[in-house]
Structures are given as structure tokens and as C-alpha cells.
Amino acid sequence: MSTEVESESSLSMAQEASPDLEEAQPDMLPENMDFTTSPLFLDSDSSDMVIVHLGVSPSMLSLLVHRHIVSEKSSILSLLLNPEESQPPEELHLPDDDPQLFIYLLNYIYTNAVLPSLTPSIVTTKSLTPATATHTPSPSINGPTKDHLIKTFKSLSTNPTYTPFHRPFTATIPTRSALWQHRIVTDIDFSTMQSKLVQGIYRDLRSIDRDFDLIYNNQLSFHGSKHQYTDLADSFRALYREKTAELRPKGSEGDGGRGVLKMPKTHLQQQFERMAELAVGLPVEVLLGLEVLATKYHIPTLQDLILTSILSSHLTSSTFLTLPQINTYYPLSTPNSPLRKYILKTISFHLFSKTALPTDTIGDLNRTENLYQLIATNEELGMEVFGMLRGRGGIAFGDPRKGGFCEFHCHGRDGVCGLGGEVWRGVGRKRAAVEMEGWF
């Protein structure tokens, strides 16, 4: 196959190798097929490529991949593509696999990232604005203070430099609005802040500070540290603080006059921040499906990355796995797999350590009748949950989302976390968490 053909998409090459496939292709290709333009894909030897058929007709997708590359990354695909007792197949049929999820898996195999073109660089020069503790009282918003703030907000709203933040950011980037909504848990824009000020929702200056910090943190989380929008949000926040400096009591040195004292981050907070940096920006439902696929084809580092992303999403949104998600993905998870353990610990935590609340909705996992129904209708799940509870010896379960960076990782035999988290030493429960230099 020529170099010119190598530069074409994997789909085009598959159609060229097998023209009859054309009618079986879906009307629209899956998104984010980044692996087909990666250096590893374009520069690798194309003499031993294999056609992979994903799904079933009429929505089947067929792609060409390098046998040796996917075999190296997945022991299961290696067995399928390199059988010991027969000739290596030229085509591989995977009718049960979702094409889009498999595309994400191939992205990871070829580029070491699920969303290479969209995920910000994890090497940053800026950091999220940390939580702060009160050092001096924050000025209340009333009388002259409110008048000053209204004038300041009006000045900021007429400054054309910061127009991107004057309205919901999805209007600024309409082509990526869906991705923004998936990745940004708590959104805010300056027009909303103006309404909150006029309506008296803001009680003190610190509450406004938090919303300006949120504008900045959202840009940093979505675009990364070197993007123009991140710099612009930082400048917007700095201008606001400059214009409100006279309203603030003199604070501790280096706090920008905000009257707050920065508290050192705990080790757990540092881990949570690291998890957020690594998190893949996909909906939890998609991440769960990808975790099942990564487990099926035994790609441990991808399993670790996806489960870390799920935990990070649950932490930042203050949510847990839902009843429908448990009912769907428990049967698909492998016994003793990290996902299975996370599901079981989530249920056990709600059974043993949480109290039913009047605010729990009808479909909430925390409702007693829902937990009972979940266990009563699934014998295998019920046995595993009760086995886990009895093994605790009466010790309450902690929040499974906060168990630590590597709590649900499946590290390789070398014992080193591929994401730079903890190092495993010994076997079984004899694990020593060693901080990796430069990560936490």
C-alpha cells in the first residue's frame, strides 16, 4: 500500500481493500477519529493491516488498523488477531461493539489519549483558584457598596474586550456548546452575575469573588492554561478586583486585598485536582461504556484513566452512579473488575453509611425502597453486596469517590500507576502509597 494511501482515512482504506463494504457504512461517521491522523498510524508499516468490522449492518463501520500496534496494546485483540492454530485473519468482526466507543479505544491505542484534539494539555502553568478560609470579614453589599458595585459592573459590561463572558459561553463557542455543557458542571456568565447583584442575591463581596473565580476556573478546565480565553478570564477577574480594591479591608500580604488567608491543600485535595486534570471530557454514560470496553479488551491503563474520569465527574458534580446506570452496567462489568468494585462500594456506602433524606427523589439510589429493590431483583449483586458488608466487620464504609487516586486502578505487574499515582508494593492489601515526584 502506498504512502499516499496511508495518509487517507482508515475508513477509506477499508473500503478500498473491500469495496463491498461501502453500503454497510453509516450515513455519518463517528466523531473524533483522531487516531487516523496520528503519526503512529501514518508512519507505521501498512503491510500487515487488518479490517475491523464494528457493529452490524446497516450501521456497521469498517476500519483498517495495524495488527502489530493494536496487538501490543491489547492482549485480547492480540489473541484474536494472532491465533496460534490458524492463519492470522485479514478481517475481524466485532458485532457487539459500539463503533464510537471503539473509536475512542483506538484513539487511546494510537495517541495515548481518548480525545487528543480536545483534551487540554495536562502540563499547565496556571492552577485552579484554591479554596480559601475566612481571615477577615468580607464587606456586606448594601448602600454605597452596592452602588459602587453596580457602577463597576456596568463599566465591565460595556468593555468590549470581555464580550465573550458577557453572555453564556455556549453562545460564544456554538460549535462546541455540547462539549462545554458536558464538561462544565457549574456554569456562570457575567449577565447572570449582574442579575444576581441587582436582585440582592449576593450578600457579600466574597460571593462575587467566587463567581469571578468560577468564570476563570471553567475556562482553565475547558481550554487549558495557554488558551487566549483562559488569559482573558484571568484579566477580567483582575480588572474587577482592581475596581473593587477600595471596598476591601486590608488582607494578608499577597492575597490581593481580598481579606482571605489561603489554606494549604491537603494531600487528598491535590489528588482530586490531579484527577480533574486527567479526566476525559465525556458524559458519564459514555465513560461507563468505554470502561466496559477497555475491560473487555484488557487495556489496564485505559481502564484506570476512564474510571478516574468517572470518579472525578462524580466528585465535581456531587453525584453518584444512578439506579439506571447500575442496572445497566453491573451485568456488563466483570467480576472483581474495578468498575464492579466501584458499583458495589457505592451501593454498600448508601446502605451502611448514608441516611435516607426527605429530599431524595423517587428514583434516587439513596431511597430505602430503591436499594431494597435493586438487591432483591439481582441475586448476584445482592450476594456480592452482603459479602462486602460482612467482610467489613462492622466498620462503616467511606465515600467510594474519595478513596484516593488509585483506589480503583488495575495496575500492571510492574506495580507502577500509569497515571502517576500510587505505587503498589507487595500483594493483596499490603499496599504502600508513594507520592510520585512532581505529580502531587
SEKOLKE-970430 format. One record per residue (C-alpha): residue number from 1; residue in one letter; x, y, z. Coordinates in Angstrom, 1 decimal, padded with zeros to 4 digits. Layout:
     n   res        u        v        w
   NUM     A        X        Y        Z
...
***
This chain:
     n   res        u        v        w
     1     M    000.0    000.0    000.0
     2     S    001.5    003.4   -001.0
     3     T    002.3    006.3    001.3
     4     E   -000.4    008.3   -000.4
     5     V   -003.0    005.7    000.6
     6     E   -001.6    005.7    004.1
     7     S   -002.4    009.3    004.5
     8     E   -006.1    008.7    003.8
     9     S   -008.6    007.8    006.4
    10     S   -008.8    004.4    007.9
    11     L   -012.4    004.1    006.6
    12     S   -011.4    004.9    003.0
    13     M   -008.6    002.3    003.1
    14     A   -011.0   -000.3    004.4
    15     Q   -013.4    000.5    001.5
    16     E   -010.6    000.2   -001.0
    17     A   -009.5   -003.1    000.5
    18     S   -013.1   -004.4    000.4
    19     P   -015.3   -002.4   -002.0
    20     D   -018.4   -004.3   -000.9
    21     L   -018.3   -002.6    002.5
    22     E   -019.4    000.8    001.1
    23     E   -023.1    000.1    001.5
    24     A   -022.6   -001.0    005.1
    25     Q   -021.2    002.3    006.3
    26     P   -023.4    004.6    008.4
    27     D   -024.6    007.9    007.0
    28     M   -022.4    009.8    009.4
    29     L   -019.0    008.7    010.7
    30     P   -018.4    008.7    014.4
    31     E   -016.8    011.8    015.8
    32     N   -013.2    012.3    016.9
    33     M   -011.4    009.8    014.7
    34     D   -008.1    011.3    015.8
    35     F   -006.1    008.1    015.5
    36     T   -006.2    008.1    011.7
    37     T   -004.2    011.3    011.6
    38     S   -001.7    010.4    014.3
    39     P    002.0    010.0    013.5
    40     L    001.9    006.4    014.8
    41     F   -000.9    005.5    012.3
    42     L    000.6    007.3    009.3
    43     D    004.2    006.3    009.8
    44     S    003.7    002.6    010.7
    45     D    004.2   -000.2    008.3
    46     S    001.0   -000.8    006.4
    47     S    001.9   -004.2    005.0
    48     D    000.1   -006.1    007.8
    49     M   -003.2   -004.2    008.4
    50     V   -006.5   -005.8    009.3
    51     I   -010.1   -004.7    008.6
    52     V   -012.1   -004.4    011.8
    53     H   -015.9   -004.5    011.3
    54     L   -017.8   -002.8    014.2
    55     G   -021.5   -003.2    014.9
    56     V   -023.9   -004.7    012.4
    57     S   -025.4   -003.7    009.1
    58     P   -026.8   -001.2    008.2
    59     S   -024.8    000.8    010.8
    60     M   -021.7   -001.3    010.6
    61     L   -018.4    000.6    010.5
    62     S   -015.3   -000.9    009.0
    63     L   -011.8    000.4    009.6
    64     L   -008.2   -000.6    008.8
    65     V   -005.8   -000.8    011.8
    66     H   -002.3   -002.1    012.2
    67     R   -002.2   -005.6    013.5
    68     H    001.0   -005.3    015.5
    69     I    000.0   -001.9    017.1
    70     V   -003.4   -003.0    018.5
    71     S   -001.9   -006.4    019.5
    72     E    000.8   -004.7    021.5
    73     K   -001.7   -002.6    023.5
    74     S   -004.5   -005.2    024.0
    75     S   -003.8   -008.8    025.0
    76     I   -007.3   -009.8    023.9
    77     L   -007.1   -008.3    020.5
    78     S   -003.7   -009.9    020.2
    79     L   -005.3   -013.3    020.7
    80     L   -008.0   -012.6    018.1
    81     L   -005.6   -011.2    015.5
    82     N   -002.8   -013.7    016.1
    83     P   -004.3   -017.2    016.7
    84     E   -001.8   -019.9    017.4
    85     E   -003.5   -022.7    015.5
    86     S   -004.6   -020.9    012.3
    87     Q   -003.6   -018.2    009.9
    88     P   -003.9   -014.6    011.1
    89     P   -007.3   -013.2    009.9
    90     E   -007.4   -010.4    007.4
    91     E   -010.7   -009.2    008.9
    92     L   -012.1   -009.1    012.4
    93     H   -015.8   -009.0    013.1
    94     L   -016.9   -007.3    016.4
    95     P   -020.7   -007.0    016.0
    96     D   -021.3   -006.4    019.7
    97     D   -019.0   -003.3    020.0
    98     D   -020.3    000.2    019.7
    99     P   -018.4    001.9    016.8
   100     Q   -018.0    005.3    018.6
   101     L   -016.7    003.7    021.8
   102     F   -014.2    001.6    019.8
   103     I   -013.0    004.7    018.0
   104     Y   -012.2    006.2    021.4
   105     L   -010.4    003.0    022.3
   106     L   -008.4    003.2    019.0
   107     N   -007.6    006.9    019.8
   108     Y   -006.1    005.8    023.0
   109     I   -004.1    002.9    021.4
   110     Y   -002.6    005.2    018.8
   111     T   -002.3    008.5    020.6
   112     N   -002.4    007.6    024.4
   113     A   -005.4    010.0    024.7
   114     V   -009.2    009.4    024.2
   115     L   -009.8    012.8    022.9
   116     P   -006.4    014.0    021.6
   117     S   -007.7    017.1    019.8
   118     L   -010.0    018.3    022.5
   119     T   -008.3    017.4    025.8
   120     P   -006.2    020.3    027.2
   121     S   -002.6    019.7    027.9
   122     I   -002.1    018.3    031.4
   123     V    001.1    020.3    031.7
   124     T   -000.1    023.7    033.0
   125     T    001.5    026.9    034.2
   126     K   -001.8    028.0    035.9
   127     S   -003.8    026.3    038.5
   128     L   -007.4    026.3    039.6
   129     T   -008.1    029.0    042.2
   130     P   -007.9    027.1    045.5
   131     A   -010.4    027.1    048.3
   132     T   -009.9    029.8    050.9
   133     A   -010.7    030.3    054.5
   134     T   -012.0    033.5    056.1
   135     H   -009.4    035.7    057.6
   136     T   -011.2    039.0    057.9
   137     P   -014.9    039.7    057.3
   138     S   -016.0    040.2    053.7
   139     P   -017.7    043.5    053.1
   140     S   -021.5    043.3    053.0
   141     I   -023.3    044.5    049.9
   142     N   -025.6    047.3    050.8
   143     G   -026.0    051.1    050.4
   144     P   -022.8    052.8    049.0
   145     T   -021.1    049.4    048.5
   146     K   -023.9    048.2    046.2
   147     D   -024.0    051.5    044.3
   148     H   -020.2    051.2    043.7
   149     L   -020.6    047.6    042.5
   150     I   -023.4    048.4    040.1
   151     K   -021.3    051.1    038.5
   152     T   -018.3    048.7    038.4
   153     F   -020.5    046.0    036.8
   154     K   -021.8    048.5    034.2
   155     S   -018.3    049.5    033.3
   156     L   -017.2    045.9    032.9
   157     S   -020.3    045.1    030.8
   158     T   -019.5    047.8    028.3
   159     N   -015.9    046.8    027.9
   160     P   -015.7    045.1    024.5
   161     T   -012.6    043.2    025.5
   162     Y   -014.6    040.9    027.7
   163     T   -017.6    040.4    025.5
   164     P   -017.1    036.5    025.4
   165     F   -018.1    036.4    029.1
   166     H   -021.0    038.9    028.9
   167     R   -023.3    036.1    027.9
   168     P   -023.5    032.3    028.3
   169     F   -020.2    030.9    026.9
   170     T   -022.1    028.4    024.8
   171     A   -023.2    031.3    022.6
   172     T   -019.5    032.3    022.2
   173     I   -018.5    028.8    021.0
   174     P   -021.7    027.4    019.5
   175     T   -019.9    024.6    017.6
   176     R   -018.6    023.2    020.9
   177     S   -021.5    024.1    023.1
   178     A   -022.5    020.4    023.7
   179     L   -019.0    019.6    024.8
   180     W   -018.9    022.6    027.1
   181     Q   -022.2    021.5    028.7
   182     H   -020.9    018.0    029.3
   183     R   -017.6    019.1    030.8
   184     I   -018.6    022.2    032.8
   185     V   -020.6    021.2    035.9
   186     T   -021.4    024.7    037.2
   187     D   -021.6    027.4    034.6
   188     I   -021.8    031.2    035.1
   189     D   -021.7    034.3    032.9
   190     F   -021.4    038.0    033.6
   191     S   -025.0    038.8    032.6
   192     T   -026.2    036.3    035.2
   193     M   -023.9    037.9    037.8
   194     Q   -025.4    041.3    037.0
   195     S   -028.9    040.0    037.6
   196     K   -027.8    038.4    040.9
   197     L   -026.3    041.8    042.0
   198     V   -029.5    043.7    041.2
   199     Q   -031.8    041.1    042.8
   200     G   -029.8    041.2    046.0
   201     I   -028.6    037.6    045.8
   202     Y   -025.0    038.5    046.5
   203     R   -024.7    039.1    050.3
   204     D   -021.0    040.0    050.5
   205     L   -018.0    040.7    048.2
   206     R   -016.7    037.1    048.7
   207     S   -019.7    035.6    046.9
   208     I   -019.0    037.8    043.9
   209     D   -015.3    036.8    044.0
   210     R   -016.3    033.2    043.9
   211     D   -018.3    033.7    040.7
   212     F   -015.4    035.5    039.0
   213     D   -013.1    032.7    040.1
   214     L   -015.7    030.3    038.6
   215     I   -015.5    032.0    035.2
   216     Y   -011.8    031.7    035.3
   217     N   -011.7    028.1    036.5
   218     N   -014.2    027.0    033.8
   219     Q   -012.0    028.5    031.1
   220     L   -008.9    026.8    032.5
   221     S   -010.6    023.4    032.9
   222     F   -012.0    023.5    029.3
   223     H   -009.3    025.2    027.3
   224     G   -006.1    024.7    029.4
   225     S   -003.7    027.2    030.7
   226     K   -002.3    028.6    027.5
   227     H   -005.5    029.5    025.7
   228     Q   -006.5    033.1    025.0
   229     Y   -009.8    032.7    026.7
   230     T   -008.1    031.5    029.9
   231     D   -005.9    034.5    029.8
   232     L   -008.8    036.8    029.1
   233     A   -010.8    035.4    032.0
   234     D   -007.8    036.0    034.3
   235     S   -007.6    039.5    033.1
   236     F   -011.3    040.1    033.5
   237     R   -011.1    038.9    037.1
   238     A   -008.1    041.0    037.8
   239     L   -009.8    044.2    036.5
   240     Y   -012.8    043.5    038.7
   241     R   -010.6    043.2    041.8
   242     E   -008.7    046.4    040.8
   243     K   -012.0    048.3    040.6
   244     T   -013.2    047.0    043.9
   245     A   -010.0    047.3    045.8
   246     E   -011.2    050.3    047.8
   247     L   -014.1    048.3    049.1
   248     R   -011.9    045.6    050.7
   249     P   -010.3    045.6    054.1
   250     K   -006.5    045.2    054.1
   251     G   -005.8    041.5    054.0
   252     S   -002.8    039.4    054.5
   253     E    000.2    040.0    052.3
   254     G   -000.1    038.5    048.8
   255     D   -003.9    037.9    048.9
   256     G   -004.7    040.7    046.5
   257     G   -006.5    042.6    049.3
   258     R   -009.3    040.1    049.3
   259     G   -009.2    039.7    053.1
   260     V   -008.7    035.9    052.9
   261     L   -006.0    033.6    054.0
   262     K   -005.0    030.8    051.7
   263     M   -005.0    027.4    053.4
   264     P   -002.5    024.7    052.3
   265     K   -004.0    022.0    050.2
   266     T   -004.4    018.6    051.8
   267     H   -003.0    015.5    050.0
   268     L   -006.5    014.4    049.1
   269     Q   -007.3    017.8    047.6
   270     Q   -004.1    017.6    045.5
   271     Q   -005.2    014.2    044.3
   272     F   -008.7    015.4    043.4
   273     E   -007.1    018.3    041.4
   274     R   -004.9    015.8    039.6
   275     M   -007.9    013.6    038.8
   276     A   -009.7    016.6    037.3
   277     E   -006.7    017.5    035.1
   278     L   -006.7    013.9    033.7
   279     A   -010.4    013.5    033.4
   280     V   -011.7    012.7    029.9
   281     G   -014.4    015.2    028.9
   282     L   -017.2    012.8    028.0
   283     P   -020.6    012.2    029.7
   284     V   -020.5    009.6    032.5
   285     E   -022.8    007.3    030.5
   286     V   -020.2    007.2    027.6
   287     L   -017.4    006.7    030.1
   288     L   -019.1    003.7    031.6
   289     G   -019.5    002.1    028.2
   290     L   -015.8    002.8    027.4
   291     E   -014.7    001.4    030.8
   292     V   -016.6   -001.9    029.9
   293     L   -014.9   -002.0    026.5
   294     A   -011.5   -001.3    027.9
   295     T   -012.0   -004.1    030.4
   296     K   -013.2   -006.5    027.7
   297     Y   -010.1   -005.9    025.7
   298     H   -007.8   -005.7    028.7
   299     I   -006.2   -002.3    028.4
   300     P   -005.4   -001.5    032.1
   301     T   -004.1    002.0    031.6
   302     L   -007.2    003.0    029.7
   303     Q   -009.4    001.4    032.4
   304     D   -007.5    003.5    035.0
   305     L   -008.0    006.7    033.1
   306     I   -011.7    006.2    032.4
   307     L   -012.5    005.2    036.0
   308     T   -010.5    008.2    037.3
   309     S   -012.6    010.3    034.9
   310     I   -015.9    008.8    036.3
   311     L   -014.9    009.5    039.9
   312     S   -013.8    013.0    039.0
   313     S   -017.1    013.7    037.3
   314     H   -019.0    012.4    040.4
   315     L   -016.9    014.5    042.7
   316     T   -017.2    017.7    040.8
   317     S   -020.9    017.3    040.3
   318     S   -021.6    015.9    043.8
   319     T   -023.4    012.9    042.3
   320     F   -023.2    009.1    042.4
   321     L   -023.9    006.3    040.0
   322     T   -027.7    006.3    039.3
   323     L   -030.0    003.4    039.6
   324     P   -030.4    003.0    035.8
   325     Q   -026.6    003.1    035.4
   326     I   -026.1    000.4    038.0
   327     N   -028.9   -001.8    036.4
   328     T   -027.2   -001.4    033.0
   329     Y   -023.5   -001.6    033.8
   330     Y   -023.4   -004.1    036.7
   331     P   -024.3   -007.0    034.4
   332     L   -021.8   -005.8    031.8
   333     S   -019.0   -005.4    034.3
   334     T   -016.6   -008.3    035.0
   335     P   -016.4   -009.8    038.5
   336     N   -013.6   -008.3    040.6
   337     S   -013.1   -005.6    037.9
   338     P   -012.5   -002.0    039.2
   339     L   -015.9   -000.9    037.8
   340     R   -017.7   -003.8    039.6
   341     K   -015.9   -002.8    042.8
   342     Y   -016.9    000.8    042.4
   343     I   -020.5   -000.2    041.8
   344     L   -020.6   -002.5    044.9
   345     K   -018.9    000.1    047.1
   346     T   -021.3    002.8    046.0
   347     I   -024.3    000.6    047.0
   348     S   -022.7   -000.5    050.2
   349     F   -021.9    003.1    051.1
   350     H   -025.6    004.1    050.7
   351     L   -026.8    001.0    052.6
   352     F   -024.4    001.3    055.5
   353     S   -023.2    004.9    055.8
   354     K   -025.9    007.2    054.4
   355     T   -029.3    008.1    055.8
   356     A   -032.4    008.4    053.7
   357     L   -033.4    012.1    053.4
   358     P   -036.7    013.8    052.7
   359     T   -035.1    015.4    049.7
   360     D   -034.3    012.1    048.0
   361     T   -036.2    011.9    044.7
   362     I   -038.3    008.9    043.7
   363     G   -035.6    007.4    041.5
   364     D   -032.7    008.3    043.9
   365     L   -030.3    005.5    044.8
   366     N   -030.4    006.7    048.4
   367     R   -034.1    005.8    048.9
   368     T   -034.5    002.7    051.1
   369     E   -037.1    001.1    048.7
   370     N   -034.8    001.6    045.7
   371     L   -031.9    000.0    047.4
   372     Y   -034.0   -003.0    048.5
   373     Q   -035.5   -003.4    045.0
   374     L   -032.0   -003.2    043.5
   375     I   -030.7   -006.0    045.7
   376     A   -033.9   -008.1    045.8
   377     T   -034.1   -008.3    042.0
   378     N   -030.5   -009.2    041.3
   379     E   -029.3   -012.2    043.3
   380     E   -025.7   -012.0    042.2
   381     L   -025.5   -008.3    043.1
   382     G   -027.2   -008.9    046.4
   383     M   -024.7   -011.7    047.3
   384     E   -021.7   -009.5    046.4
   385     V   -023.0   -006.5    048.4
   386     F   -023.7   -008.6    051.5
   387     G   -020.4   -010.4    051.2
   388     M   -018.7   -007.0    051.1
   389     L   -020.7   -005.7    054.1
   390     R   -019.9   -008.8    056.2
   391     G   -016.2   -008.6    055.3
   392     R   -016.1   -005.1    056.9
   393     G   -016.5   -006.4    060.5
   394     G   -018.9   -003.6    061.4
   395     I   -016.7   -000.8    060.1
   396     A   -018.6    001.8    058.2
   397     F   -017.9    002.4    054.5
   398     G   -016.3    005.6    053.4
   399     D   -017.4    007.6    050.3
   400     P   -016.1    005.5    047.4
   401     R   -015.4    008.6    045.4
   402     K   -012.9    009.8    048.0
   403     G   -010.8    006.7    048.4
   404     G   -007.7    008.1    046.8
   405     F   -006.2    008.4    043.4
   406     C   -005.5    004.7    042.8
   407     E   -008.4    003.2    044.8
   408     F   -010.0    001.6    041.7
   409     H   -007.0    001.2    039.4
   410     C   -005.8   -002.1    038.0
   411     H   -002.1   -001.5    037.9
   412     G    000.2   -003.7    035.7
   413     R    002.6   -006.3    037.0
   414     D    005.4   -003.7    037.4
   415     G    003.3   -002.2    040.2
   416     V    003.5    001.4    038.9
   417     C    000.5    003.5    038.2
   418     G    000.4    004.6    034.6
   419     L   -001.2    007.8    035.5
   420     G    001.5    008.7    038.0
   421     G   -000.5    008.0    041.2
   422     E    000.4    005.4    043.8
   423     V    002.9    002.6    043.7
   424     W    001.8   -000.9    044.7
   425     R    004.2   -002.9    046.9
   426     G    003.6   -006.4    048.0
   427     V    000.4   -008.3    047.3
   428     G   -003.2   -008.2    048.5
   429     R   -003.8   -005.4    051.0
   430     K   -000.2   -004.7    051.6
   431     R   -000.1   -001.5    049.5
   432     A    002.1    001.4    050.1
   433     A    001.1    004.7    048.6
   434     V    004.2    006.6    047.5
   435     E    003.9    010.1    046.1
   436     M    005.4    010.3    042.6
   437     E    007.7    013.3    042.3
   438     G    006.1    016.2    040.5
   439     W    002.6    014.8    040.5
   440     F    001.1    015.7    043.8
***
